[in-house]
Amino acid sequence: MLVSFAKRIVQMILTLILASTVIFVLIHLSGDPTQGFLPAGASPEVRAATRARLGLDQPIVEQYARFLKNGLLFDFGDSWRDRQPALNAVLDRLPATLTLAGSALAIAIAGGLVIGVLSAASGSNIALNAIRIIPLAGQAVPTFWLGAMLMLVFAVRLGWLPSSGNATPSALVLPALTLAAHPGSIIARLVSTGMRELDRSDFVRTARGKGLPNWRISVRHVLPNALLPVLAYVGLQAGFLVGGAVVIESVFAWPGVGRLALQSAVQHDLPVIHAFVVVTAIGVILINLVVDLVRILIDPRQRLQTDQGVLAHG
């Protein structure tokens, strides 16, 4: 276990270094960073003084070394535009994004499991065929277009739900459904495909031979084994949900960290972008660690492999 924990720490450090390097390079390749947060008519003297104050006049290698060191120490400095601590700006917006991403993930898992189980059912009728089309449609429809259509129908035409902001709990419904559509569709297809493959397994035929009802075989024996690929996908999807939240928060004017990151990217506000990337990377790594632990608890074979790996390193 200690070996596994040490590997996670090393993985986290390498991930933070790689992510920080990418955003540092992209920001500097996009031109003079002061173009994003200084007025268009700022004089060359003002720009030079600003670059000196922010250390942008130093050699690029020194800037990069200081940038990495501060990031590993969680010292991101102040926002270049708003003059407030960059980490505080991200953490203040983080709860709204976690609420949106968590709600979307819960909807995706619940909806994906239900649709996947129903899609795996034998037989063919109008209802089942319609259910089997839902995952395909969810993958094919662009997220931003789906969000705009849901807003047009349920907010503008029907007036049932708010179109933007987070003033009321009901304002969470449309952005969460939009963000959940694509991962929910993937989960439904993974469950459906897994259950159909497992339905032909020897242990399923043995269970049927013992006279167990089909519903019990599906729920007790087939579904838990079909969930293992879903757990792996959920771990991978954690980072994509935050990335998708950048678009969804902009469509629905949701005051989350994704919208802040998009605005900071447009304004070349490197400290805020850096804080966003580091916080997001740590969150994704921790979520994947939790997913690995859950997978070990569900599948005894995973636990045995982990124990053997620890013994081998010992």
C-alpha positions, 0 to 999 in steps of 0.5 A, a space after each residue: 500500500 505504501 508503494 502504491 501511495 508513493 506512486 500516486 504522489 510521484 504521479 501527482 507531481 509529474 502531472 502538475 509539472 506537465 500541466 503547468 509547462 503546457 499552460 506556460 508555453 501556450 500563454 507565452 506563444 499566444 503573444 504579449 500577456 499584457 495584451 489581455 489585461 491592459 487597455 488597448 491604448 496603454 502606452 509602451 511605458 505602462 506596458 514596460 512597467 507592468 512587465 517589469 512588475 510581473 517579472 515578464 521582462 526576465 529571461 524565459 528560463 527564469 520565468 519558467 523556473 519561478 513559475 514551476 516552483 511557485 506552482 508546486 508550493 501553491 503560491 500562484 500570486 495575484 491575478 494580473 487583471 483583478 489584483 486578488 489572490 489567484 488561488 482564492 479566485 479559483 476556490 471561491 468559484 469551485 463550489 459552484 462547479 463541483 455542484 454542477 459537475 457532481 449533479 451531472 455525474 449523478 444524473 449520468 450514472 443513474 440515467 446511464 445504468 437504467 437505460 443500459 439495463 433496459 437496452 440490454 433486455 432481450 426482445 424488440 418492440 417500439 419502447 425498447 428500440 426507442 430506448 436503444 436510440 437514446 445513447 446514440 443520440 446523446 453521443 451524436 448531439 453537440 453539447 453546446 447545441 443541446 444546451 441552447 435547445 434546452 434553454 430555448 424550449 424549457 426556459 424561453 418557450 415554456 418558462 418552466 426553468 431559469 435560463 441562466 445563473 444560480 439564484 434558485 436550485 431549479 437553475 441547476 437542472 438545465 446545465 446539469 442535464 446538458 453536461 450529463 448527456 454525453 457521459 450518460 450515453 457512454 455509460 449506457 452503452 458500456 452497461 448494455 454491451 457488458 451485460 449482453 456479453 456476460 449474458 452468454 457467460 458460463 456462470 450465467 448459464 449455471 445460474 439459470 440451470 439452478 432455476 434462478 429468476 432472470 431479474 436476480 441473475 441480472 442484478 446480482 451477477 451480471 450487473 456488478 461485473 458490467 460495472 467495472 468498465 463503467 467505474 474506469 470510465 467515470 474516473 477518466 470522465 472526471 477531468 472531462 466534466 470540468 472541461 465540459 463545464 467550461 462550455 456549459 457554464 458559459 452557455 448558462 452563465 453559471 458562476 463556476 470556475 470553468 467560466 472563470 478559466 475561460 475568461 482568464 484564458 481570453 485575458 491572458 491571466 496566467 496566475 488564475 489559469 495556473 491555479 485552475 489547472 493545478 486545482 483541477 489536476 489534483 481533483 482528477 487524481 484524487 477522484 481516480 484514486 477513489 475510483 480505484 479503491 471502489 473497483 478493488 472493493 467490488 472486484 476481489 480479483 483487483 484486490 488480489 492483484 494489488 496485494 500481489 503487487 505489494 508483495 512483489 515490491 516488498 
